[in-house]
C-alpha cells in the first residue's frame, strides 16, 4: 500500500498517526482486479497446472482441432465407432469453448504485453531522470561545503550497483584453428 499521505487527514488528526491514502492507481487497479475476478468466476471452473498432469496436457494439446472435428464426424457417421468412450457432446463443447475464448486469450495476452511494457516504460523514464539527479548530486558532493554527501551515499547504497570489474579476455590456445594431423 502506498504511504502517500493526504494533507487534509494530517491537519484534521494532528497528534495521531495519519492513515495511508489510497492512490488513484490503487483504486483503478482494484477495480480492474475486481473485473478480472468476476470474469474468472464466470468462466469457472478453470484448471491450474499440476506436475502430475502437465506432460499429459502438453502432449495431447498439441493435436489440432481439425483432427478432433474429423473424429467427431467419424463417430457420428459410423455405428461401429459409436460404442467407444469418445463423448461427442463433450468434444463439441470443448471446440466451442476454444473457439469462443481464443479471442479473449489473445486480448489478455495483448493486455499483459502492453501493461508490462507501460510499467517498464514509465519506470525507465523516471529512472533516467533519477540517474541524472544522482550524477549531478555526485558532482555536487565533491564540494567540501556541499550538504548532499549523505544523500549521495544513500542513493549509492540503494542503487546497488558495484563498480564494474574489467572483463578478462581468455586468450585463444596457441593451436586453436590449426588442424591436427592424424597418425
Secondary structure, 3 states (H helix, E strand, C coil): CCCCECHHHHHHCCCCCCCECCCHHHHHHHHHHHHHHHHHHHHCCCCCCCHHHHHHHHHHHCCCHHHHHHHHHHHHHCCCCCCCCCCHHHHHHHHHHHHHHHHHHHHHHHHHHHHHHHHHHHHHHHHHHHHHHHHHHHHHHCCCCCCCHHHHHHHHHHHCCCCCCCCCCCCCCCCCCCCCCCC
